[in-house]
């Protein structure tokens, strides 16, 4: 099966998609960039964001925090928010035979005899922290290369069971007699077709990494990171790219050079298959990946013949329900059994695809439509297992039960794309999902870059109206995201918050010169007195508080005791996204209940008449902004 890899790099995330041949690809002429999309479908998706990358494969110098004989496990501090979990099966100590699960009482030492609180251990993450659980750890360290995985504490050389028997035997002969410096190794699936000289070229690189690991372990103190796994694009391409792959397409010149350098060192024969995308259309959009990403939050997945799947996520398991939908068979001779069987066959293939796309792990239950004939049930199971053969993640599948259910398990190593791009919905208490503010902000960042690129040179700045929660993603953390956007585009962006604007909508309110946009965007002048509602305490100073007007943040000195009240404030300093103000009546800071506003119930408090000055800026174009918002979405 022919395959392709597409890698898209943005300032805030890296996305990798695996495309597999589906049926007979359409003929193509020359080296058109379109040829990759025809006849291929997205099989797997990987996503990694800045500051939240996977830690699987990372090696830490940890400190044992607690040892529990009842669980045959220890909790190890590796410097993260939650301690890692180290089971007795994953303990490797020189000259010590470790009892395995269920034999701790009879077959040898207890875990409390092997590890003590405060003891320093070198561990590797084998499973990311998920929900309430910390990272899963192992002391059986592995160092991954292109063709081999080096195990410093292992013995002998194993070969991936995913390879055919004939190829496995050939590889065993190829690696026979290799000097592993007292360790062991596993030949990877990606080594299909590799020769002995490929392994001999890679081993010194793996040994060097092990030397660096040993040196850092001696130099550093626990808890600390001593070895970090490669980033997403290199990791995925390293693990899956083989002779079956036609090419890897990358849209970032820097990442392109990294992949070329990696293959030059590990597999020179594959360098020519790495291509830099230079088309005007975004890479993921051209190859149909963007549409697939958007569909990952949907519970419903349609099948070719008119049936569909419904996916329900639970704490303990994930359920796939197969429905015939609009498919009622074909032809006058159509029978119910044939209609059901065809729907189930399509569902078996699509279920596995969704497992890979969404990286669903744990217990999985598939509710196929009941079939009367045993041969039809066998055909469905054959299709299911054939599709699972393409899945690199470990699975176990039981037979169809009398109720038409198939139970299976799939290894859960990292968070899936769905969990990364979404958050639990506060309205429905997590029964469904919506795109997170971070996801929407990243999507807006892409669109604003496109907007700036299309704008005339005379346009120096933009006023953008969006939901305040999304605006915070741009302006928070010192405005890092906003600064990078402006540096990349050479344009200035003002953001105006609007509470009733949908989260995934934005509107271009104004574009023009710096002075024109600033005049419209900044709602206050220094010295103005404005009536505001004190809504929340200040993040850094308990004596101060924060007011918000259309998403514009006003920090009010001395208002820490006035939460929920309305008061006049004097603007001391006004910026693009926030202002600094003081109470117009300074006595309110000491006596918050005496004068100048309303209480939390809206009852008027005694107050002297005061001037309220506003230029009107943000509210002047409300009707225009509302009309523009209707036409501007993330779609």
N, C-alpha and C positions, 0 to 999 in steps of 0.2 A: 504494500500500500504506500503510495506516494504521499509525502507530507511536506508542509512548509511551516516556517515560523515567522511571525511578524512581531516586531518590537517597537513600541511607541513610548517615547520619553518626553515627559513634560516637567516643568520646574518642580512640581509637587508630587508626582507619582510616576512609576514605571509600570507599563502594562505589556504583557506578553501573551500572545495567542498562538495556539497550535492548530493548524488547519490540516485536515485529512481528506484524501480523495474520496468523493462520494459518487459512485457510478462511473460513467465514462466521461472524462473531461472534454469540453468542447475544443475543437481544433483551433490552433492559433498560428499566426504568421509573425515571424520575426521575434523580437524580445519585448513585446508590448507588456507594460506593467499590468494590464488588465488580465493577462493570461492566468495569473495566480488565483483570481477569484472564481473563474469559471470551473465548475466541476469539483469544487472544494467546499467543505463546511467546517465551521469552528467546532473543535472537539474539546479543547481545554483552554482555560483562562487563568492567568496569574496576575495579581496586582500587588504592588508594594508602594507604600507611601513614605515620604520623608519623615523620619522620626518614629515610624511604627513598623519597621521591617521585621520579617521573621527572624527568630533567633535559633531555629533548628540548625544544627551543625556547629554552632558556637561552642567553644571550650572555655570553661571558667575554672579558676582556682577558688573553690568554695570552702565554707566552714560549716561543719555539722552543727545544727542548732538543736535538734531533738531526735532521739532514737526511740522507736516504738516497737517492742517485741510483738505485740498483738497484731500489728499490721505487717510485720517483717519488713519494715521500711524505715528510712530516716528522712528528715527534712533538712535541706541544705541551703544555707544562705549564699546566694551567688550575686548579690548586689541588686536584685530586682525587688519590686514591691511585695511579691509573694515568694516564700521559700520554694525551692524545687523539691520534687518528690523522687527519692532514690530507693527502688525496691531491691531486696536482697539478691534477686536474680541478676541485677545489673552491676553488682559489686565485683571488681577484679582487684585482687591483692596478690603480690608475688609470693609463690609458694604456699598459698592458702586455697584449699578446696572449699568452694562455697556451696552450701546446701541449697537446693532449688525449692521452688514453691511447694508447700505442703509437706516438706521434709525437715523443716527447721527444728522440730522437737526431737526427731529421731535420728536424722541423717548427719548430724554434725553440729557446728557452732550456731548459736543464736546471733542475730544481727547486733545485739548489744555487746557481744564478744568481739565483733569485727570493727565496729565504729563507736567512737565516744564523742559526746558533746564537746565542741571546741576543736575537734580534729580537722586539719586541713586536707581536702581531697581534690583531685583534678577530675572534673566531670564534664560531660558533653550533653547538650540539649538534644533529645530525640523527639520531643513533642512540645509545641508552643504552649504557653499558658492559654487556657480556654475557659471563658466565663469565670467561675469562682475557683478554678483549679490552677495551681502553679505549674511550672514547666516540669515535664518528665525528663529525668536525668539518667545517665549511664556512665559507668567508669570504664567501659569497654570502648576506648577511643577509636575513631576512624578519621582518616584524612583522605578526602575524595579527590581523585584526579579524573582525567578524561576517560581512560580505559580501565583503571583499577581503583579500588578503594584500599588504602594501606591501613592495616590494623597493627599498631606497635605491640600490643599484648596478645595478638592472635598467633595461630599456627597453621602452616600449610597454605594452599591456594585453592579457593573455591571458584566456581563459574556460575554465573546467573542462570537460574532455572527457566527463565523466560526465553532463552535461546533454544533452537532446535537441537536434538540430540547429536546430530552430525556435526554441527557447528561447535557445540560444547566440547566434543571430543577433540576437534581440531585445535581449539584454544587451549585445552589442557596440555596438548603436546607442545604448543607454542611457548607456554610459560613454564614448562618443566625445567627444573634446575636453576631458576632465577634466584639470585642471592637477595633475600629479604631482610638481611641484617637482624635476624632473630625474631622477626615479626611474621605476620601473615598478610594475606591479600585476598580480595574478591574481584574477579573479572566482571566488569559491568556489561549490561546489555548493549551499551553503545560501542563495545569492542567488537561487534560483529564485523568480520572481514579483516580485523587488525592482524598485523604480523609481529613476530618476535621483536624486531627492531623498534616497533612502536612502544612496546612495554619497556624495553631497555632504555629508551629515550625518556620515558616518563618517570621511572623509578628514582633517579637522582633528584628530581624536582620534589617528589614526595618525601624523600629522606631529608632534604633541606628544610621543608616545612616542619618536620618532626623535630629537627635540631633547634629551630627557632622556638617551637612550642616548649621544649625542655628548658631552654635558656630563660624564657619569660617566666616560666613557673618558678624558677629559683630566684629570680630578681624581684618579683612582685609579691604583695601581701594580700591575703584573702579578706573580703571577697573582691575579685577583679576578673576582667575579661582578658584572656591570654591569647585567644585565636578567634577571629571573626570570619564566618563563612562569606563567600563571594556574594555580590549583589544579585538581584533577581535575574536580570537578563543573562549574565554570565552563568549563573547557577542552572537555569533552565536549559539553555543551549548546551552547556557542558553535559548535562544528564541525559538529554534526549536526542541531540543532533547526531545523525549517523548517515550511512550511505543511502538510507531510504528517503532522506530529506533532499528536496530539490534545491532549496535555498533558504536563507534567513534574510529578511528585509528589515532594515532599521531606518528610522526617520531622524535620528540624532547623530551628527558627525562624530561627536566625542564617544558615544557608545559604539558606533561603528568601528572606530579605531581600536577600542578595547577588545571587541570580539575578533577583529583581524589579528591583533597581537596575541590573543589567547590561542587561536587556531594555528598561527605561525609557530608557536612554541610546542603545541600538543598534537596537531593534525594538519600539517601543511597542505595535504591534498584537498582539504575542505575550505581553504581560504577563499578560493574563487566563487564559492557558493554564498558568501556574505555580500549583500548588496545594500547600497545606500539609497533610500527612497528620496527622489527629487521631484516628484510630481506636485502639482498645485493643490490637489485634493488631499485632505488628511488621510494618513495611512490606514487607520482603522475604519474610516468611512469607506474608502475605496475597496477594501477587502471584506466589507460586510460585517465587521466585528462590532462596530458601534451599536448596530441594531440588536445584536445578541446581548451585549452588555445591558442595554435598556430593558430587555425582557427578563433579566434574572430576578427581578423583584416580583414578578407575576407568579401567582399560584397555578395558573392555567397554561398548559403547553398543548398546542394543536398538533394532531397527527395528519399525515398526508391524505388519508382517505376520508377524513371528516370526523374521526374520533378525537378524543382529547384526554390529557392527564390532568389530575388535580393533585397538587403537592401540599401536604400539611406537615408543618414542623412542630415537633413536640420536644419536651425536655429529654425524654428517654429514647425517642426513635423518630424516624421520618417515614411518612406513609405516602405511597403513590397509589391513587385510585384511577383505574382505567375505565373510561366511558365510551360507548359507541357513538354518542353525539348524533350528528346528522347522517352518518354512514348507515345505510340500510341494505347494502349489497348491490350487486350489479347484474343486470340482465333479468329476464323473466324467470330463469331457473335458480335464482339466488335463494339460498337457504340460510336459516338463522345460524346454524353451526358454522357455516363457512364465513358468514359476516363476522361472527364473534372471533373466530380464529384469526382472520386477517387483522382485525383491530388489535388483538393481543400480540401478534407478531410484530406489528409496527410499534406497539407500546414497549415491548421487550428491548428493542434497539434504542428507542428514545429515552427510556428510563436510564440506561447505562450512560448515554450521552449527557443527560442532565446531572447524573452523579459526578461525572468528570468536570462538566462546566461549573457547577456550583460547589464542587469539592465537598460533597455531603459524606459524612462519616458516621460511625456508630451503628446502631441497629436500624435496618431498613426493612419495611414491609411493603410488598407489592400486591395490590388487590386486583388480580386479573378477573376478567369476566368469566364466569363459569363455563367450562367446556365439557360436553358429554363424552367425547371420545378420547381414549388414552393416547392415541397417536398424535392428536392435535396438541394435547398437553406436553407430550414429548418434544414436538416441533418447537413449541414456544420456549421450553427450557433449553433446547439446543441453540436457538437464536440468542437467548439471554447469555449463555455461557460463551458463545462465540464473540459477542460484543464485549464481554468482560475480559477476554483475552487481550484486547487493546488497551485495557486500563492498567497503568503501572502501579497503582495502589493495591495493596493486599486486600482480597475479598474472600468470603466464604459464603456459599449459597446452598440452601436446603432445597428439597424437592417441593413441588406444588402440593399443598395440603388438600384435604377433602373439601375445605371451604374456598378453594381457589386462591389461597394466599401463598406467597413465596417469601420466606424469611431469609435475610442475608445480613452479613456484617461487612463493613468497609473501614479500613484503618483511618483514624482521624488524627492527622498530624498538625495541620495549620487551620486557621480560620479561612472559610471560603470567601469568594468574591462577594457574595450576597451580604455576608456579615460585615465586610469591610466598607462597602459603599452605602450601607443603610444603618439605621438605628431603630430601636423599638419605638413605635408610635405612642406618644403620651395620651392621645385621645382614646385609643382602643386598648391601652394597657399591654401592648406588645403582641396582640393577636395578628397584626399586619405590620408592614414596614413602609416608611417613606424615605426618600433620599435625604441623607444627612446634610446639614448646613455646609460642612466641609466639602462634600461631593458637589453640591450646587455651586459653591464658590470656585472650585477648581474648574468646573464646566464654564462658569461665567468668565473666569480668567482666560480660557481659550478663546471665547467669543469676543471678549474685549480686545484681545490681541489682534484678532481678525478685523474688528471694527477699526482699530487704529491704523492697521496696514492699508485699509481701503480709503481712509480719510484723506482729503486734500492736504497739501503741505501747510496751507493757511490755518488749518485747525490745530490749535495748540492744547486744548483742554476739552474735557467732557464732563457733563453733569449727569450722573446715572442714578435713577431711582430704583431701589430694591428693598427687600424685606430687611429690617434692622438686624435680625439674627445672621443673615448672610453678610451684611455690611461689617459686622464684628469680625468675621473671618478674615476680611481684608485689612482692617485697621487694628486688630488685636496684636499682641506680642510686639508692640513697638511699630506696627504697620509694616511688618516684614514682607507680607504678600503684596501689599500695595506698592511698596518701594520697588520690588522686583518687576512688577508690571510696568511701572512708569519708566524704569531704567531700560527695560527691553523694548518699549514702544517709542520712547522719547516724547510721550504725551503726559499731560497731567489729568488725573481723575478725581473728581469730587463725588462723594456718595451721599445720597439723601434717603434716609430710612422712611418707609411707609408700612405701617403695621398691617393694613388690610390688603396689601399686595401679596399674592401667592408666593410661597417660598421659591418656586422655580421660575419666576417671572422677573424680568427687569425692563426698564424703559429708559431710553436715551432722551432726557428732558431737554438738553441743550448742548451744543458744540460751538466752539469759536475760539477767540483769543483768551489768554490767561486772565486779563482784567475783566472781560465780559462775563466769563463763567464764574469767576470769583464773586463778582457783584451779585450775581443771581444765587450762588451756592451758599455763601456764608450768611446766615439769617440775621446776625446781630452785628451791631457796631459797639465798639468799646465805649462805655459810659451809659449805655441804654439800661433802663429798668424794665424788667420783664416778670410777669406773673407766671410762676412755675409750680409744679407739684413735685415734692421731694419723694422719690420712689424707692431708693435703696441706699444702704450705707456705702461709704467710700471704701475701695478695696484696701487701701494702705493706711488711711488715717481715720480713726474711729470718731474724731470730732467733726469730720466733714461728711457730706452726703452727695448724692447724685440725682439730678433731674434730667428728664429726656423729653425732647420736643421733636416729633416726627423722626425719631431715631438719632437726633443730634444730642450729644451728651454735654450736660452742663454740670461741672463740678462746683459745688457750693461750699465755701469755707464756713465752719461753725454751725452747720445745719444737721449735725449728727443726731440731735434729739428731736428733729422735726419730721420724721418719716410719716408719710401719708397726709401731710398738710400742704396747703397752697400758700406761697409767700412771694413777695416782690424781692427780686435779686438784681444787683447791679453787675453788668458784664465788665470784667476787668481786662480780659484778653480773649479774643475770638480767633479760632483757627478753622481749618477745613472740616474737621470731624468733631471737634469738641471746643468747649469754652470753659473759662475759669471765671467764677463770680463770687460775690460776697453778698450777704443779706443787706437789703436796703435799710433795715432797722437793726443796727448792731446789738441792741438790747435783747433781741430774740435769741441770740446764741446762749445767753445766760438764763433767760426766762422764756422758754419756748411756748408757753401757753398763754402769754399775756396779750399779745396783739399781732395783727398783721396777717390773717389768713383764715383758713377753715380747718376744722378737725377732720379725723378720718371718716366721720359720718356725713361730712359736707356742711355742718352747721357753721354759720358765720361767726368769726371771732372779731372782737372790736378792733378797728383799724382806722388810721388816718387816710384820707384820699391821697393817692400817689399817681404819678405819671407812668404810663405804660407805653414804651416806644418800641416799634417794630417797623422794619422796612418792608415787611410782607413777603420777602423773597420766596421762601419755600412754598407758601400757600397760594402765591399768585398764579402759578401754572398748574394747579391741581387737576383741572379739567383736561388740560393738554396731556399731562402725565398719565391720567387714567386711560385716555384713548390710546396712547402709545403703548401702554403696558399690555393692552389686549392683544397686540400684534407681536410682542416680543417674549419668547419663552426659551427654555433650554433645548427645545426640539429643533 
